[in-house]
């Protein structure tokens, strides 16, 4: 699984910040080839044991488990640059300008 990015977004469905985090993550990852990216969304109200096992004490929380080191981002994921960095996604401006140096 070399190069595989594995992350989990812990949310509480129906909560404004959690719904914003899901929406922001969808926008940030739109158009991304998911061959190397796996993101699971877990509702802590439905699976509280998963949150306890992962030591999640606030939601929404994005946890990148692989590659190491583990990275945790709390909040609505509105800082797209921070999320892209955590998920090892390319900067869209660099990709768009790749051939124009």
LOBA-677482 format. One line per 8 residues: number of its first residue (from 0); for each residue z, x, y of C-alpha. Coordinates in Angstrom, 3 decimals. Example, Ala and Ser with C-alpha at 12.3 -4.5 7.8 and 13.67 -1.06 7.14 Angstrom:
<torzas>
0) 7.800:12.300:-4.500 ~ 7.140:13.670:-1.060
</torzas>
This chain:
<torzas>
0) 0.000:0.000:0.000 ~ -0.705:2.888:2.325 ~ -1.464:1.611:5.823 ~ -0.189:-1.892:5.070 ~ 1.773:-3.527:7.897 ~ 4.303:-6.049:6.581 ~ 6.348:-8.176:8.973 ~ 8.419:-11.348:9.013
8) 8.933:-13.686:11.970 ~ 12.241:-15.528:11.683 ~ 12.267:-18.787:13.658 ~ 14.016:-22.113:13.940 ~ 11.285:-24.751:14.036 ~ 11.548:-27.197:16.894 ~ 13.214:-24.689:19.224 ~ 11.209:-23.844:22.324
16) 11.495:-20.048:22.062 ~ 10.685:-20.095:18.352 ~ 7.608:-22.261:18.890 ~ 6.552:-19.949:21.733 ~ 6.971:-16.913:19.460 ~ 4.749:-18.476:16.783 ~ 2.109:-19.381:19.378 ~ 2.231:-15.946:21.039
24) 1.958:-14.180:17.687 ~ -1.096:-16.295:16.825 ~ -2.735:-15.357:20.138 ~ -1.926:-11.654:19.754 ~ -3.249:-11.475:16.188 ~ -6.338:-13.636:16.822 ~ -9.404:-11.801:15.618 ~ -7.391:-9.167:13.767
32) -8.576:-8.277:10.284 ~ -5.655:-9.290:8.095 ~ -6.515:-6.845:5.324 ~ -3.816:-4.469:6.551 ~ -1.478:-7.005:8.186 ~ 0.845:-9.443:6.456 ~ 3.113:-11.653:8.574 ~ 5.372:-14.240:6.980
40) 7.048:-16.936:9.085 ~ 10.471:-18.050:7.880 ~ 12.374:-21.030:9.262 ~ 16.034:-19.995:9.096 ~ 17.139:-23.645:8.881 ~ 15.171:-24.005:5.642 ~ 15.922:-20.537:4.224 ~ 19.265:-19.420:5.704
48) 19.917:-16.948:2.874 ~ 16.802:-14.942:3.821 ~ 18.139:-14.626:7.365 ~ 21.557:-13.510:6.105 ~ 20.012:-10.960:3.729 ~ 17.919:-9.552:6.583 ~ 20.874:-9.559:8.988 ~ 19.167:-11.930:11.440
56) 21.679:-13.151:13.978 ~ 19.313:-14.529:16.611 ~ 15.943:-16.195:16.512 ~ 13.140:-15.800:17.072 ~ 13.098:-12.294:15.599 ~ 10.057:-10.337:14.436 ~ 10.902:-7.667:11.874 ~ 8.327:-5.088:10.818
64) 9.412:-3.784:7.427 ~ 6.462:-1.535:6.664 ~ 5.479:1.033:7.505 ~ 8.869:2.577:8.133 ~ 10.815:2.782:10.392 ~ 11.814:-0.877:10.560 ~ 11.224:-2.400:14.004 ~ 12.890:-5.553:15.370
72) 11.681:-7.559:18.357 ~ 13.685:-10.537:19.566 ~ 12.510:-13.302:21.833 ~ 9.351:-15.299:22.383 ~ 6.982:-12.325:21.795 ~ 5.436:-12.785:25.238 ~ 5.118:-9.010:25.713 ~ 1.849:-8.595:23.839
80) 1.742:-4.810:24.295 ~ 5.171:-4.480:22.634 ~ 4.150:-6.746:19.740 ~ 0.839:-4.909:19.239 ~ 2.678:-1.598:19.140 ~ 5.236:-2.911:16.641 ~ 2.488:-4.270:14.369 ~ 0.279:-1.178:14.769
88) -2.500:-3.297:16.260 ~ -5.090:-1.673:18.506 ~ -5.029:-2.276:22.230 ~ -7.825:-4.814:22.878 ~ -8.908:-2.973:26.025 ~ -9.342:0.285:24.146 ~ -11.344:-1.466:21.436 ~ -13.559:-3.200:24.012
96) -14.206:0.041:25.893 ~ -14.494:2.284:22.830 ~ -18.148:3.153:23.401 ~ -17.967:3.390:27.177 ~ -16.214:6.650:27.940
</torzas>
